[in-house]
């Protein structure tokens, strides 16, 4: 009994994990982010732990990050494949045993520079892709497929039986769908290892403030912090984020998530960055507040699609906040334009009900949202999968996602694409 009490007392208040998939063009950005973490470092209350798969011959290392790197514990792992979900799960398991805490944050770091062509070539050849050539590798590297987080996502696409089938998957958002399924499996394992849900899942990666991702994560995570837009290479300002946590480790989780959102966008406005940036914090316990009115909108659109399809086309053309080769769209911006373009009162009311649920509020699904730039000025904090009909087919894997199975959006997409 005494031993159990000692273990409980030894727990930190937080363990802040950063999994850095940096064996790519972003390796130097990872070095900079480690320097930012070292400006703050760990304390008795907060463990800052990173696993960094670096480019070159340095291999993968685990860090119990300390201020200025003084007396920093470093574990060398040699070469690993940070795109392998098993490597990420192993990191979480090590953290659970070595740095237990009352609350956990996991940040998945991959700024979106994409897989190196040589790595994609290696994966294609390892799965013996049919009729594969170096020219196809160049085309895949230029597609959204190159931004897949997990190696297993790429393997599944390269295993398709023809070049044409792979090309369709590269354009239809399959990488996004497959990556989300892989993430579900990782998070399920994380909960088992930590023996509790993640308090914050942070995505220092592109395009992850997305309804399908949030819905897939909801059994395992309390709050998601992520960007709708592609991230600049600088990513999160780790020094600003960790200062807020270390200075007040008793801060409610929702408040910490909100502060991360504001610190992220502030870091870019202060340096005069002119490109679009977004960041959102989502309370996954409130996700039904958005899925229910979206179901209502879908039910309004489906039987009216003979006329609504052209109104949808007009709404999408007018929507600025579109991402991932125009397959991910800001929900609020689309509904704003649809409400303006439709002549149907039921559709207009349903679209406005969705928009009303996307007003950031500490008690809502979107608890915080910040952005900068004209492209994203009407963002409401979360995207949804909406491929333009005819031009881009519905992902063959979209139906595998929990949100597609549980709700009516897929049926609406099918009606939109076939009417």
C-alpha positions as CSV (number, residue, x, y, z in Angstrom):
1,X,0.0,0.0,0.0
2,X,2.8,2.4,0.9
3,X,4.6,1.6,-2.4
4,X,1.5,2.4,-4.4
5,X,1.2,5.8,-2.5
6,X,4.8,6.6,-3.4
7,X,4.2,5.9,-7.1
8,X,1.2,8.1,-7.0
9,X,3.1,10.9,-5.4
10,X,5.9,10.6,-7.9
11,X,3.6,11.4,-10.8
12,X,4.1,14.7,-12.4
13,X,1.1,16.9,-13.1
14,X,1.7,16.8,-16.9
15,X,3.8,14.9,-19.4
16,X,4.0,16.8,-22.7
17,X,5.1,14.3,-25.4
18,X,6.3,15.5,-28.9
19,X,6.7,12.8,-31.5
20,X,8.9,14.3,-34.2
21,X,8.8,12.5,-37.6
22,X,11.7,14.5,-38.9
23,X,13.7,12.1,-41.1
24,X,12.8,14.2,-44.1
25,X,13.2,17.8,-45.4
26,X,12.0,19.1,-42.1
27,X,15.0,17.8,-40.0
28,X,16.4,21.3,-39.5
29,X,13.0,22.6,-38.4
30,X,13.0,19.8,-35.7
31,X,16.4,21.0,-34.4
32,X,15.0,24.5,-34.0
33,X,11.9,23.2,-32.2
34,X,14.1,21.3,-29.8
35,X,16.0,24.5,-29.1
36,X,12.6,26.2,-28.3
37,X,11.7,23.4,-25.9
38,X,15.1,23.8,-24.2
39,X,14.3,27.4,-23.5
40,X,11.8,26.1,-20.9
41,X,12.6,22.5,-20.2
42,X,11.1,20.1,-17.7
43,X,10.2,20.8,-14.1
44,X,9.1,18.7,-11.2
45,X,5.5,19.2,-12.3
46,X,5.9,19.0,-16.1
47,X,7.9,16.4,-18.1
48,X,8.8,17.6,-21.6
49,X,9.6,14.5,-23.6
50,X,10.5,14.3,-27.3
51,X,11.4,11.5,-29.7
52,X,13.1,12.9,-32.8
53,X,13.8,10.8,-35.9
54,X,16.5,13.1,-37.5
55,X,17.7,13.0,-41.1
56,X,21.2,11.8,-41.8
57,X,23.2,9.4,-39.6
58,X,22.2,10.7,-36.2
59,X,19.2,8.3,-36.0
60,X,16.4,8.6,-33.5
61,X,16.8,9.9,-30.0
62,X,14.5,10.3,-27.0
63,X,15.0,13.4,-24.9
64,X,13.8,14.3,-21.4
65,X,14.1,17.9,-22.3
66,X,15.9,20.2,-19.8
67,X,16.3,24.0,-19.7
68,X,19.4,24.8,-21.9
69,X,19.9,21.1,-22.3
70,X,21.7,20.8,-18.9
71,X,21.8,17.3,-17.5
72,X,19.3,16.2,-20.2
73,X,18.6,12.5,-20.4
74,X,19.1,11.3,-24.0
75,X,18.3,7.7,-25.2
76,X,19.7,6.8,-28.6
77,X,17.6,4.3,-30.6
78,X,19.6,4.1,-33.8
79,X,17.7,4.1,-37.0
80,X,13.9,3.9,-36.8
81,X,11.0,4.5,-39.1
82,X,9.0,7.3,-37.6
83,X,6.3,6.7,-40.2
84,X,5.6,3.3,-38.7
85,X,2.7,3.4,-36.2
86,X,4.4,0.8,-34.1
87,X,7.4,3.1,-33.4
88,X,5.0,5.8,-32.2
89,X,3.2,3.3,-29.9
90,X,6.5,2.2,-28.5
91,X,7.4,5.8,-27.6
92,X,4.1,6.3,-25.8
93,X,4.6,3.0,-23.9
94,X,8.1,4.2,-22.8
95,X,6.7,7.5,-21.6
96,X,3.9,5.8,-19.7
97,X,6.5,3.7,-17.7
98,X,9.2,6.3,-17.4
99,X,7.3,9.6,-17.0
100,X,3.8,9.0,-15.6
101,X,1.6,12.0,-15.0
102,X,-1.9,13.0,-14.0
103,X,-2.5,14.5,-17.5
104,X,-0.9,13.8,-20.9
105,X,-0.5,15.8,-24.1
106,X,0.7,14.1,-27.3
107,X,1.9,16.3,-30.1
108,X,2.3,14.6,-33.5
109,X,5.0,16.7,-35.3
110,X,5.3,16.7,-39.1
111,X,5.1,20.1,-40.6
112,X,3.9,18.8,-43.9
113,X,7.0,19.1,-46.0
114,X,6.2,15.6,-47.1
115,X,8.1,12.3,-47.7
116,X,11.4,12.5,-49.5
117,X,11.2,11.1,-53.0
118,X,13.8,8.5,-52.1
119,X,11.7,7.2,-49.2
120,X,8.5,7.0,-51.3
121,X,10.5,5.1,-53.9
122,X,11.8,2.7,-51.3
123,X,8.2,2.1,-50.0
124,X,6.9,1.5,-53.5
125,X,9.6,-1.1,-54.2
126,X,9.3,-2.8,-50.8
127,X,5.6,-3.6,-51.5
128,X,6.4,-4.5,-55.2
129,X,4.0,-1.9,-56.6
130,X,2.7,-3.1,-60.0
131,X,4.1,-1.3,-63.0
132,X,5.9,1.1,-60.8
133,X,8.5,3.5,-62.3
134,X,10.6,6.4,-61.2
135,X,8.4,8.8,-63.2
136,X,5.4,7.7,-61.0
137,X,7.4,8.5,-57.9
138,X,7.9,12.1,-59.1
139,X,4.1,12.4,-59.7
140,X,3.3,10.9,-56.3
141,X,5.8,13.2,-54.6
142,X,3.9,16.2,-56.1
143,X,0.5,14.9,-54.9
144,X,-1.2,15.2,-51.5
145,X,-0.1,11.6,-50.9
146,X,3.4,12.8,-50.0
147,X,1.9,14.4,-46.8
148,X,0.6,11.2,-45.4
149,X,1.8,10.9,-41.7
150,X,2.1,7.1,-41.6
151,X,4.2,4.8,-43.8
152,X,1.3,2.2,-43.7
153,X,-0.9,4.7,-45.6
154,X,1.6,4.9,-48.4
155,X,2.0,1.1,-48.5
156,X,-1.7,0.5,-48.9
157,X,-1.9,2.9,-51.8
158,X,1.2,1.5,-53.5
159,X,-0.3,-2.0,-53.2
160,X,-3.2,-1.1,-55.4
161,X,-3.2,-3.2,-58.6
162,X,-2.5,-0.5,-61.2
163,X,-0.9,2.9,-61.7
164,X,-4.4,4.3,-62.6
165,X,-5.9,3.1,-59.3
166,X,-3.0,4.7,-57.3
167,X,-3.4,7.9,-59.2
168,X,-7.1,8.1,-58.3
169,X,-6.3,7.5,-54.6
170,X,-3.7,10.2,-54.7
171,X,-6.3,12.7,-55.9
172,X,-9.4,11.7,-54.0
173,X,-8.3,12.2,-50.4
174,X,-7.5,8.6,-49.7
175,X,-4.3,9.5,-47.9
176,X,-6.4,11.6,-45.5
177,X,-8.9,8.8,-44.9
178,X,-6.3,6.1,-44.5
179,X,-4.1,8.2,-42.2
180,X,-7.2,8.8,-40.0
181,X,-7.9,5.1,-39.7
182,X,-4.2,4.5,-38.7
183,X,-4.5,7.3,-36.1
184,X,-7.5,5.6,-34.5
185,X,-5.5,2.5,-34.0
186,X,-2.5,4.4,-32.5
187,X,-4.8,6.3,-30.1
188,X,-6.6,3.2,-29.0
189,X,-3.2,1.7,-28.0
190,X,-2.1,4.9,-26.3
191,X,-5.2,4.8,-24.0
192,X,-4.3,1.3,-23.0
193,X,-0.7,2.2,-22.3
194,X,-1.5,5.4,-20.4
195,X,-4.5,3.8,-18.7
196,X,-6.5,7.0,-19.4
197,X,-7.5,9.2,-22.4
198,X,-5.1,11.8,-23.7
199,X,-6.0,15.2,-22.4
200,X,-4.7,17.0,-25.5
201,X,-3.8,15.6,-28.9
202,X,-1.8,18.3,-30.7
203,X,-1.2,18.2,-34.4
204,X,1.9,20.1,-35.3
205,X,1.2,19.0,-38.8
206,X,-0.9,20.2,-41.7
207,X,-4.7,20.1,-42.3
208,X,-5.7,18.2,-39.1
209,X,-8.4,20.4,-37.6
210,X,-10.9,18.3,-39.4
211,X,-14.3,16.8,-38.3
212,X,-13.5,13.3,-39.5
213,X,-10.2,13.3,-37.6
214,X,-11.8,14.7,-34.5
215,X,-14.7,12.2,-34.6
216,X,-12.2,9.3,-35.0
217,X,-10.3,10.5,-32.0
218,X,-13.2,11.2,-29.7
219,X,-13.1,7.8,-27.8
220,X,-9.5,8.4,-26.8
221,X,-8.9,12.2,-26.6
222,X,-10.5,15.1,-24.6
223,X,-9.2,18.0,-26.7
224,X,-7.6,18.4,-30.1
225,X,-5.5,21.3,-31.1
226,X,-4.7,21.5,-34.8
227,X,-4.7,23.6,-38.0
228,X,-7.2,23.6,-40.9
229,X,-4.5,25.1,-43.2
230,X,-1.1,23.8,-44.1
231,X,1.4,24.9,-41.5
232,X,4.5,27.0,-42.2
233,X,7.8,25.1,-41.5
234,X,8.2,27.0,-38.2
235,X,5.2,25.0,-36.7
236,X,4.3,25.5,-33.1
237,X,6.1,28.0,-30.9
238,X,7.2,25.5,-28.2
239,X,8.8,28.0,-25.9
240,X,5.6,30.1,-25.7
241,X,3.4,27.0,-25.3
242,X,5.6,25.4,-22.6
243,X,6.1,28.6,-20.6
244,X,2.3,28.8,-20.2
245,X,2.2,25.2,-19.0
246,X,5.2,25.3,-16.7
247,X,4.2,28.6,-15.1
248,X,0.8,27.2,-14.3
249,X,0.6,23.3,-14.4
250,X,-2.8,23.4,-12.6
251,X,-4.3,25.3,-15.6
252,X,-7.5,23.6,-16.8
253,X,-6.9,21.6,-19.9
254,X,-9.4,23.7,-22.0
255,X,-7.5,26.9,-21.0
256,X,-4.2,25.4,-22.0
257,X,-5.6,24.3,-25.4
258,X,-6.9,27.8,-25.9
259,X,-3.6,29.4,-25.0
260,X,-1.8,27.1,-27.5
261,X,-4.2,28.4,-30.2
262,X,-3.5,32.0,-29.5
263,X,0.2,31.5,-29.0
264,X,0.5,29.8,-32.4
265,X,-1.2,32.5,-34.4
266,X,0.4,35.3,-32.4
267,X,3.9,33.9,-33.2
268,X,3.2,34.4,-36.9
269,X,1.6,37.8,-36.7
270,X,4.4,39.1,-34.6
271,X,7.1,38.0,-37.1
272,X,5.1,39.6,-40.0
273,X,4.3,36.3,-41.7
274,X,1.9,37.1,-44.6
275,X,0.7,33.7,-45.5
276,X,-2.5,32.1,-44.1
277,X,-2.4,30.5,-40.7
278,X,-5.1,28.8,-38.6
279,X,-5.3,27.0,-35.3
280,X,-8.3,25.6,-33.4
281,X,-9.0,23.8,-30.1
282,X,-11.9,21.3,-30.2
283,X,-13.7,19.8,-27.2
284,X,-14.5,16.3,-28.3
285,X,-17.1,15.8,-25.6
286,X,-19.2,18.4,-27.5
287,X,-18.7,17.0,-31.0
288,X,-22.4,16.0,-31.3
289,X,-23.2,19.8,-31.3
290,X,-21.9,19.9,-34.8
291,X,-22.7,16.4,-36.1
292,X,-26.4,16.7,-35.4
293,X,-27.0,19.9,-37.4
294,X,-24.8,18.6,-40.2
295,X,-27.0,15.5,-40.3
296,X,-30.0,17.8,-40.6
297,X,-28.3,19.7,-43.4
298,X,-27.6,16.4,-45.2
299,X,-31.2,15.3,-44.9
300,X,-32.3,18.6,-46.3
301,X,-30.0,18.4,-49.3
302,X,-30.4,14.7,-50.3
303,X,-34.0,14.8,-51.5
304,X,-33.5,18.3,-53.1
305,X,-30.3,17.5,-54.8
306,X,-31.7,17.9,-58.3
307,X,-31.6,21.7,-57.8
308,X,-29.3,21.9,-54.8
309,X,-26.4,20.5,-56.7
310,X,-25.9,23.7,-58.7
311,X,-26.3,25.7,-55.5
312,X,-23.7,23.6,-53.9
313,X,-21.4,24.2,-56.9
314,X,-21.9,28.0,-56.6
315,X,-21.3,27.8,-52.8
316,X,-18.0,25.9,-53.3
317,X,-16.8,28.3,-56.0
318,X,-17.4,31.2,-53.6
319,X,-15.7,29.5,-50.6
320,X,-12.1,30.7,-50.0
321,X,-11.2,28.3,-47.2
322,X,-10.5,25.2,-49.1
323,X,-7.6,22.9,-48.5
324,X,-5.9,19.6,-49.5
325,X,-6.4,19.9,-53.2
326,X,-9.9,21.2,-52.7
327,X,-11.1,18.1,-50.8
328,X,-11.2,19.6,-47.3
329,X,-13.4,22.7,-46.8
330,X,-14.0,24.9,-43.8
331,X,-17.5,24.0,-42.6
332,X,-18.5,27.5,-41.6
333,X,-17.4,29.1,-44.8
334,X,-19.2,26.5,-47.0
335,X,-22.4,26.9,-45.0
336,X,-22.2,30.7,-45.1
337,X,-22.0,30.6,-48.9
338,X,-24.7,27.8,-49.3
339,X,-27.1,29.8,-47.1
340,X,-26.5,32.8,-49.4
341,X,-26.8,30.9,-52.7
342,X,-29.8,28.6,-52.0
343,X,-33.4,29.5,-52.8
344,X,-34.7,26.7,-50.5
345,X,-35.7,27.9,-47.0
346,X,-35.1,24.5,-45.4
347,X,-31.5,24.3,-46.8
348,X,-30.8,27.9,-45.8
349,X,-32.1,27.3,-42.2
350,X,-30.1,24.1,-41.9
351,X,-26.9,25.7,-43.1
352,X,-27.3,28.6,-40.7
353,X,-27.9,26.2,-37.8
354,X,-24.5,24.6,-38.6
355,X,-22.8,28.0,-38.7
356,X,-24.4,28.9,-35.4
357,X,-22.7,25.9,-33.8
358,X,-19.3,27.1,-35.1
359,X,-19.1,30.3,-33.1
360,X,-16.0,29.7,-30.8
361,X,-17.1,29.5,-27.2
362,X,-15.5,28.0,-24.1
363,X,-18.6,25.7,-23.7
364,X,-18.9,24.7,-27.4
365,X,-17.3,22.1,-29.7
366,X,-14.9,24.8,-31.0
367,X,-13.6,26.3,-27.8
368,X,-11.0,28.5,-29.5
369,X,-10.2,29.5,-33.0
370,X,-7.6,32.0,-34.4
371,X,-6.5,32.8,-37.9
372,X,-4.6,35.3,-40.0
373,X,-4.8,36.0,-43.8
374,X,-7.6,36.7,-46.3
375,X,-7.9,33.1,-47.4
376,X,-8.9,32.0,-43.9
377,X,-10.7,35.1,-42.6
378,X,-14.1,33.3,-42.5
379,X,-12.8,30.0,-41.0
380,X,-14.9,28.6,-38.2
381,X,-12.3,26.1,-36.9
382,X,-12.9,22.8,-38.6
383,X,-12.9,21.3,-42.1
384,X,-14.9,18.5,-43.6
385,X,-14.4,16.2,-46.6
386,X,-16.2,17.6,-49.6
387,X,-14.6,16.7,-53.0
388,X,-15.9,18.7,-55.9
389,X,-18.3,16.5,-57.8
390,X,-17.3,15.1,-61.2
391,X,-13.7,16.5,-60.9
392,X,-12.7,14.4,-57.9
393,X,-14.3,11.1,-57.0
394,X,-15.3,10.2,-53.4
395,X,-12.4,8.4,-51.7
396,X,-12.8,4.7,-51.8
397,X,-11.7,4.6,-48.2
398,X,-13.9,7.4,-46.9
399,X,-16.6,5.0,-45.8
400,X,-14.2,3.3,-43.5
401,X,-14.1,6.4,-41.2
402,X,-16.3,6.4,-38.1
403,X,-18.0,9.7,-39.0
404,X,-18.9,8.4,-42.5
405,X,-20.4,5.2,-40.9
406,X,-22.3,6.9,-38.1
407,X,-23.7,10.0,-39.9
408,X,-25.3,11.2,-43.1
409,X,-22.5,13.1,-44.8
410,X,-21.4,10.3,-47.0
411,X,-25.0,9.8,-48.3
412,X,-25.1,13.5,-49.1
413,X,-21.8,13.3,-51.0
414,X,-23.1,10.3,-53.0
415,X,-26.3,12.2,-53.9
416,X,-24.2,15.3,-54.8
417,X,-21.9,13.3,-57.0
418,X,-24.6,11.2,-58.8
419,X,-27.3,13.8,-59.4
